Amino acid sequence: MATTPSAAKTIASVRVATSIFFLLFGEYKLVGPGFAHGGFQGYLHEYITISAVTYYRPVLSGLILPHAVFFAYLVGVIEIFVGVSLLLGLWVRLSSVLGIFFLLAFMSAYLSALSWADLTYVLPATAFGYVFIALIARFLLHEHISPVRWLGIVLITAGVGFVAGGPESSSTKKTSGTESALSTTGTRP
């Protein structure tokens, strides 16, 4: 299948933008001590306790949490590998498979976020993707974006800001027995 020069340029631009994303997050995990030595463990413990999917809990609590520092650095190294591979165009298929694995893990975390926060709070956070895509299209690919589309981007941004300023969860959200017992004593699990 032959690709046109503009399609090849678009694919390369998306590949480079994705590589920058992975490099930034991998660098944060490897260089800063906050993630591997404390942040990851705290996040995992809270995630397992509150919102992890049932089939995911034994893996997280039995395998990942006891070796959290190792896995935190491993995630950082894999993210750097994926970022460098995509940036240089080396091992693109392998890094794409690893990237898909990370996206599946993200999707699992995203679905669990929907279990403790309202859709009206979680979903707008993903709306910033429209803004980033438009900015990449305009400034990297030099595409023309009409004023009506820019207006739409401004409205999306304003809507995200408006919703993010609201409550995280409504009072109709179901809580577990542990959460409701702990919330009456003023502590969080």
ChimeraX commands (.cxc) that place a marker at each C-alpha (Angstrom):
marker #1 position 0.00,0.00,0.00 radius 0.5
marker #1 position 1.57,3.26,-1.15 radius 0.5
marker #1 position 1.27,6.34,1.01 radius 0.5
marker #1 position 1.20,9.89,-0.20 radius 0.5
marker #1 position 3.89,12.32,0.99 radius 0.5
marker #1 position 1.40,14.20,3.17 radius 0.5
marker #1 position 0.19,10.95,4.77 radius 0.5
marker #1 position 3.78,9.89,5.44 radius 0.5
marker #1 position 4.49,13.30,6.97 radius 0.5
marker #1 position 1.39,13.03,9.16 radius 0.5
marker #1 position 2.33,9.52,10.33 radius 0.5
marker #1 position 5.88,10.65,11.12 radius 0.5
marker #1 position 4.56,13.70,13.00 radius 0.5
marker #1 position 2.21,11.58,15.10 radius 0.5
marker #1 position 5.01,9.09,15.76 radius 0.5
marker #1 position 7.37,11.87,16.92 radius 0.5
marker #1 position 4.67,13.51,19.07 radius 0.5
marker #1 position 3.89,10.16,20.69 radius 0.5
marker #1 position 7.59,9.57,21.30 radius 0.5
marker #1 position 7.89,12.91,23.09 radius 0.5
marker #1 position 4.94,11.94,25.29 radius 0.5
marker #1 position 6.61,8.65,26.26 radius 0.5
marker #1 position 10.02,10.32,26.77 radius 0.5
marker #1 position 8.62,12.97,29.11 radius 0.5
marker #1 position 6.75,10.48,31.27 radius 0.5
marker #1 position 9.66,8.01,31.28 radius 0.5
marker #1 position 12.09,10.73,32.29 radius 0.5
marker #1 position 9.82,11.77,35.16 radius 0.5
marker #1 position 9.71,8.19,36.42 radius 0.5
marker #1 position 13.45,7.57,36.18 radius 0.5
marker #1 position 15.02,10.86,37.22 radius 0.5
marker #1 position 12.72,12.12,39.95 radius 0.5
marker #1 position 12.77,10.16,43.20 radius 0.5
marker #1 position 9.12,10.97,43.93 radius 0.5
marker #1 position 7.69,8.32,41.63 radius 0.5
marker #1 position 9.77,5.21,42.29 radius 0.5
marker #1 position 10.35,5.78,46.00 radius 0.5
marker #1 position 6.94,6.52,47.42 radius 0.5
marker #1 position 4.59,7.94,44.82 radius 0.5
marker #1 position 4.06,4.71,42.93 radius 0.5
marker #1 position 3.56,2.68,46.11 radius 0.5
marker #1 position 1.08,5.19,47.52 radius 0.5
marker #1 position -0.85,5.31,44.28 radius 0.5
marker #1 position -0.91,1.50,44.02 radius 0.5
marker #1 position -2.05,1.04,47.59 radius 0.5
marker #1 position -4.89,3.55,47.18 radius 0.5
marker #1 position -5.83,2.11,43.78 radius 0.5
marker #1 position -5.94,-1.47,45.12 radius 0.5
marker #1 position -7.94,-0.44,48.18 radius 0.5
marker #1 position -10.51,1.77,46.49 radius 0.5
marker #1 position -11.03,1.17,42.83 radius 0.5
marker #1 position -9.01,-1.64,41.25 radius 0.5
marker #1 position -10.97,-4.03,39.10 radius 0.5
marker #1 position -11.50,-7.34,40.91 radius 0.5
marker #1 position -9.43,-9.45,38.52 radius 0.5
marker #1 position -6.56,-6.93,38.70 radius 0.5
marker #1 position -6.27,-6.75,42.52 radius 0.5
marker #1 position -4.41,-10.06,43.15 radius 0.5
marker #1 position -1.79,-9.21,40.53 radius 0.5
marker #1 position -1.28,-5.72,41.90 radius 0.5
marker #1 position -1.21,-6.66,45.59 radius 0.5
marker #1 position 0.63,-9.98,45.25 radius 0.5
marker #1 position 3.19,-9.20,42.55 radius 0.5
marker #1 position 3.52,-5.48,41.80 radius 0.5
marker #1 position 3.15,-3.85,45.24 radius 0.5
marker #1 position 5.81,-5.95,47.04 radius 0.5
marker #1 position 8.30,-5.05,44.29 radius 0.5
marker #1 position 6.99,-1.56,43.57 radius 0.5
marker #1 position 10.38,0.17,43.23 radius 0.5
marker #1 position 11.54,-2.37,40.64 radius 0.5
marker #1 position 8.32,-2.09,38.64 radius 0.5
marker #1 position 8.32,1.71,38.88 radius 0.5
marker #1 position 11.78,1.85,37.33 radius 0.5
marker #1 position 10.83,-0.85,34.82 radius 0.5
marker #1 position 7.86,1.21,33.65 radius 0.5
marker #1 position 10.14,4.24,33.28 radius 0.5
marker #1 position 12.74,2.26,31.29 radius 0.5
marker #1 position 10.07,0.79,28.99 radius 0.5
marker #1 position 8.57,4.24,28.42 radius 0.5
marker #1 position 12.02,5.64,27.53 radius 0.5
marker #1 position 12.60,2.66,25.20 radius 0.5
marker #1 position 9.25,3.22,23.47 radius 0.5
marker #1 position 9.95,6.96,23.18 radius 0.5
marker #1 position 13.45,6.55,21.73 radius 0.5
marker #1 position 12.29,3.80,19.37 radius 0.5
marker #1 position 9.45,5.88,18.01 radius 0.5
marker #1 position 11.60,9.01,17.78 radius 0.5
marker #1 position 14.37,7.27,15.83 radius 0.5
marker #1 position 12.10,4.95,13.89 radius 0.5
marker #1 position 13.82,1.83,15.28 radius 0.5
marker #1 position 11.87,-1.22,16.43 radius 0.5
marker #1 position 8.65,0.65,15.74 radius 0.5
marker #1 position 6.49,-2.50,15.76 radius 0.5
marker #1 position 7.88,-3.72,19.09 radius 0.5
marker #1 position 7.55,-0.30,20.67 radius 0.5
marker #1 position 4.03,-0.01,19.25 radius 0.5
marker #1 position 3.08,-3.31,20.91 radius 0.5
marker #1 position 4.54,-2.08,24.22 radius 0.5
marker #1 position 2.68,1.21,23.75 radius 0.5
marker #1 position -0.56,-0.68,23.18 radius 0.5
marker #1 position 0.05,-2.60,26.43 radius 0.5
marker #1 position 0.51,0.69,28.28 radius 0.5
marker #1 position -2.63,2.10,26.69 radius 0.5
marker #1 position -4.58,-0.97,27.82 radius 0.5
marker #1 position -3.31,-0.42,31.36 radius 0.5
marker #1 position -4.35,3.23,31.05 radius 0.5
marker #1 position -7.79,2.18,29.87 radius 0.5
marker #1 position -8.18,-0.08,32.90 radius 0.5
marker #1 position -7.22,2.83,35.17 radius 0.5
marker #1 position -9.57,5.13,33.25 radius 0.5
marker #1 position -12.47,2.73,33.69 radius 0.5
marker #1 position -11.73,2.46,37.39 radius 0.5
marker #1 position -11.73,6.28,37.60 radius 0.5
marker #1 position -15.23,6.13,36.22 radius 0.5
marker #1 position -16.14,3.88,39.15 radius 0.5
marker #1 position -15.34,6.58,41.72 radius 0.5
marker #1 position -16.02,9.81,39.82 radius 0.5
marker #1 position -18.87,10.93,37.63 radius 0.5
marker #1 position -18.61,10.66,33.87 radius 0.5
marker #1 position -19.25,14.40,33.67 radius 0.5
marker #1 position -16.01,14.92,35.62 radius 0.5
marker #1 position -13.76,12.25,34.09 radius 0.5
marker #1 position -14.72,12.56,30.43 radius 0.5
marker #1 position -13.94,16.27,29.97 radius 0.5
marker #1 position -10.37,15.61,31.04 radius 0.5
marker #1 position -9.94,13.67,27.80 radius 0.5
marker #1 position -11.39,16.54,25.76 radius 0.5
marker #1 position -8.03,18.31,25.79 radius 0.5
marker #1 position -7.01,15.83,23.09 radius 0.5
marker #1 position -9.05,17.87,20.61 radius 0.5
marker #1 position -7.05,20.96,21.53 radius 0.5
marker #1 position -3.71,19.19,21.17 radius 0.5
marker #1 position -4.64,17.66,17.83 radius 0.5
marker #1 position -5.70,21.05,16.45 radius 0.5
marker #1 position -2.48,22.68,17.65 radius 0.5
marker #1 position -0.36,19.91,16.15 radius 0.5
marker #1 position -2.28,20.13,12.87 radius 0.5
marker #1 position -1.86,23.91,12.72 radius 0.5
marker #1 position 1.74,24.36,13.83 radius 0.5
marker #1 position 3.46,21.09,12.86 radius 0.5
marker #1 position 1.52,20.13,9.76 radius 0.5
marker #1 position 0.68,23.72,8.72 radius 0.5
marker #1 position -2.96,22.91,8.07 radius 0.5
marker #1 position -5.56,25.64,7.84 radius 0.5
marker #1 position -8.06,25.62,10.69 radius 0.5
marker #1 position -11.15,27.73,10.17 radius 0.5
marker #1 position -12.28,30.33,12.73 radius 0.5
marker #1 position -15.36,28.20,13.46 radius 0.5
marker #1 position -13.11,25.29,14.49 radius 0.5
marker #1 position -10.97,27.59,16.66 radius 0.5
marker #1 position -14.20,28.75,18.31 radius 0.5
marker #1 position -15.07,25.11,18.95 radius 0.5
marker #1 position -11.66,24.57,20.56 radius 0.5
marker #1 position -12.19,27.59,22.80 radius 0.5
marker #1 position -15.63,26.27,23.80 radius 0.5
marker #1 position -14.19,22.82,24.59 radius 0.5
marker #1 position -11.46,24.41,26.72 radius 0.5
marker #1 position -13.99,26.59,28.55 radius 0.5
marker #1 position -16.26,23.59,29.11 radius 0.5
marker #1 position -13.42,21.53,30.54 radius 0.5
marker #1 position -12.52,24.37,32.88 radius 0.5
marker #1 position -16.14,24.78,33.92 radius 0.5
marker #1 position -16.66,21.07,34.62 radius 0.5
marker #1 position -13.29,20.63,36.33 radius 0.5
marker #1 position -14.22,23.40,38.74 radius 0.5
marker #1 position -17.29,21.46,39.85 radius 0.5
marker #1 position -17.57,18.60,42.33 radius 0.5
marker #1 position -15.62,15.39,41.67 radius 0.5
marker #1 position -18.46,13.08,42.50 radius 0.5
marker #1 position -22.16,13.44,43.03 radius 0.5
marker #1 position -23.97,12.33,46.14 radius 0.5
marker #1 position -25.68,9.58,44.11 radius 0.5
marker #1 position -22.39,7.72,43.58 radius 0.5
marker #1 position -22.35,4.39,45.39 radius 0.5
marker #1 position -19.68,3.88,48.02 radius 0.5
marker #1 position -18.48,0.65,49.49 radius 0.5
marker #1 position -19.16,-0.25,53.12 radius 0.5
marker #1 position -15.51,0.40,53.99 radius 0.5
marker #1 position -15.55,3.83,52.36 radius 0.5
marker #1 position -18.78,4.91,54.04 radius 0.5
marker #1 position -17.56,3.70,57.45 radius 0.5
marker #1 position -14.25,5.51,57.01 radius 0.5
marker #1 position -15.89,8.68,55.72 radius 0.5
marker #1 position -18.01,8.94,58.87 radius 0.5
marker #1 position -14.84,8.86,60.98 radius 0.5
marker #1 position -13.17,11.47,58.76 radius 0.5
marker #1 position -10.46,9.25,57.25 radius 0.5
marker #1 position -9.90,7.88,53.78 radius 0.5
marker #1 position -8.90,4.31,52.98 radius 0.5
marker link #1:1,2 radius 0.2
marker link #1:2,3 radius 0.2
marker link #1:3,4 radius 0.2
marker link #1:4,5 radius 0.2
marker link #1:5,6 radius 0.2
marker link #1:6,7 radius 0.2
marker link #1:7,8 radius 0.2
marker link #1:8,9 radius 0.2
marker link #1:9,10 radius 0.2
marker link #1:10,11 radius 0.2
marker link #1:11,12 radius 0.2
marker link #1:12,13 radius 0.2
marker link #1:13,14 radius 0.2
marker link #1:14,15 radius 0.2
marker link #1:15,16 radius 0.2
marker link #1:16,17 radius 0.2
marker link #1:17,18 radius 0.2
marker link #1:18,19 radius 0.2
marker link #1:19,20 radius 0.2
marker link #1:20,21 radius 0.2
marker link #1:21,22 radius 0.2
marker link #1:22,23 radius 0.2
marker link #1:23,24 radius 0.2
marker link #1:24,25 radius 0.2
marker link #1:25,26 radius 0.2
marker link #1:26,27 radius 0.2
marker link #1:27,28 radius 0.2
marker link #1:28,29 radius 0.2
marker link #1:29,30 radius 0.2
marker link #1:30,31 radius 0.2
marker link #1:31,32 radius 0.2
marker link #1:32,33 radius 0.2
marker link #1:33,34 radius 0.2
marker link #1:34,35 radius 0.2
marker link #1:35,36 radius 0.2
marker link #1:36,37 radius 0.2
marker link #1:37,38 radius 0.2
marker link #1:38,39 radius 0.2
marker link #1:39,40 radius 0.2
marker link #1:40,41 radius 0.2
marker link #1:41,42 radius 0.2
marker link #1:42,43 radius 0.2
marker link #1:43,44 radius 0.2
marker link #1:44,45 radius 0.2
marker link #1:45,46 radius 0.2
marker link #1:46,47 radius 0.2
marker link #1:47,48 radius 0.2
marker link #1:48,49 radius 0.2
marker link #1:49,50 radius 0.2
marker link #1:50,51 radius 0.2
marker link #1:51,52 radius 0.2
marker link #1:52,53 radius 0.2
marker link #1:53,54 radius 0.2
marker link #1:54,55 radius 0.2
marker link #1:55,56 radius 0.2
marker link #1:56,57 radius 0.2
marker link #1:57,58 radius 0.2
marker link #1:58,59 radius 0.2
marker link #1:59,60 radius 0.2
marker link #1:60,61 radius 0.2
marker link #1:61,62 radius 0.2
marker link #1:62,63 radius 0.2
marker link #1:63,64 radius 0.2
marker link #1:64,65 radius 0.2
marker link #1:65,66 radius 0.2
marker link #1:66,67 radius 0.2
marker link #1:67,68 radius 0.2
marker link #1:68,69 radius 0.2
marker link #1:69,70 radius 0.2
marker link #1:70,71 radius 0.2
marker link #1:71,72 radius 0.2
marker link #1:72,73 radius 0.2
marker link #1:73,74 radius 0.2
marker link #1:74,75 radius 0.2
marker link #1:75,76 radius 0.2
marker link #1:76,77 radius 0.2
marker link #1:77,78 radius 0.2
marker link #1:78,79 radius 0.2
marker link #1:79,80 radius 0.2
marker link #1:80,81 radius 0.2
marker link #1:81,82 radius 0.2
marker link #1:82,83 radius 0.2
marker link #1:83,84 radius 0.2
marker link #1:84,85 radius 0.2
marker link #1:85,86 radius 0.2
marker link #1:86,87 radius 0.2
marker link #1:87,88 radius 0.2
marker link #1:88,89 radius 0.2
marker link #1:89,90 radius 0.2
marker link #1:90,91 radius 0.2
marker link #1:91,92 radius 0.2
marker link #1:92,93 radius 0.2
marker link #1:93,94 radius 0.2
marker link #1:94,95 radius 0.2
marker link #1:95,96 radius 0.2
marker link #1:96,97 radius 0.2
marker link #1:97,98 radius 0.2
marker link #1:98,99 radius 0.2
marker link #1:99,100 radius 0.2
marker link #1:100,101 radius 0.2
marker link #1:101,102 radius 0.2
marker link #1:102,103 radius 0.2
marker link #1:103,104 radius 0.2
marker link #1:104,105 radius 0.2
marker link #1:105,106 radius 0.2
marker link #1:106,107 radius 0.2
marker link #1:107,108 radius 0.2
marker link #1:108,109 radius 0.2
marker link #1:109,110 radius 0.2
marker link #1:110,111 radius 0.2
marker link #1:111,112 radius 0.2
marker link #1:112,113 radius 0.2
marker link #1:113,114 radius 0.2
marker link #1:114,115 radius 0.2
marker link #1:115,116 radius 0.2
marker link #1:116,117 radius 0.2
marker link #1:117,118 radius 0.2
marker link #1:118,119 radius 0.2
marker link #1:119,120 radius 0.2
marker link #1:120,121 radius 0.2
marker link #1:121,122 radius 0.2
marker link #1:122,123 radius 0.2
marker link #1:123,124 radius 0.2
marker link #1:124,125 radius 0.2
marker link #1:125,126 radius 0.2
marker link #1:126,127 radius 0.2
marker link #1:127,128 radius 0.2
marker link #1:128,129 radius 0.2
marker link #1:129,130 radius 0.2
marker link #1:130,131 radius 0.2
marker link #1:131,132 radius 0.2
marker link #1:132,133 radius 0.2
marker link #1:133,134 radius 0.2
marker link #1:134,135 radius 0.2
marker link #1:135,136 radius 0.2
marker link #1:136,137 radius 0.2
marker link #1:137,138 radius 0.2
marker link #1:138,139 radius 0.2
marker link #1:139,140 radius 0.2
marker link #1:140,141 radius 0.2
marker link #1:141,142 radius 0.2
marker link #1:142,143 radius 0.2
marker link #1:143,144 radius 0.2
marker link #1:144,145 radius 0.2
marker link #1:145,146 radius 0.2
marker link #1:146,147 radius 0.2
marker link #1:147,148 radius 0.2
marker link #1:148,149 radius 0.2
marker link #1:149,150 radius 0.2
marker link #1:150,151 radius 0.2
marker link #1:151,152 radius 0.2
marker link #1:152,153 radius 0.2
marker link #1:153,154 radius 0.2
marker link #1:154,155 radius 0.2
marker link #1:155,156 radius 0.2
marker link #1:156,157 radius 0.2
marker link #1:157,158 radius 0.2
marker link #1:158,159 radius 0.2
marker link #1:159,160 radius 0.2
marker link #1:160,161 radius 0.2
marker link #1:161,162 radius 0.2
marker link #1:162,163 radius 0.2
marker link #1:163,164 radius 0.2
marker link #1:164,165 radius 0.2
marker link #1:165,166 radius 0.2
marker link #1:166,167 radius 0.2
marker link #1:167,168 radius 0.2
marker link #1:168,169 radius 0.2
marker link #1:169,170 radius 0.2
marker link #1:170,171 radius 0.2
marker link #1:171,172 radius 0.2
marker link #1:172,173 radius 0.2
marker link #1:173,174 radius 0.2
marker link #1:174,175 radius 0.2
marker link #1:175,176 radius 0.2
marker link #1:176,177 radius 0.2
marker link #1:177,178 radius 0.2
marker link #1:178,179 radius 0.2
marker link #1:179,180 radius 0.2
marker link #1:180,181 radius 0.2
marker link #1:181,182 radius 0.2
marker link #1:182,183 radius 0.2
marker link #1:183,184 radius 0.2
marker link #1:184,185 radius 0.2
marker link #1:185,186 radius 0.2
marker link #1:186,187 radius 0.2
marker link #1:187,188 radius 0.2
marker link #1:188,189 radius 0.2
view
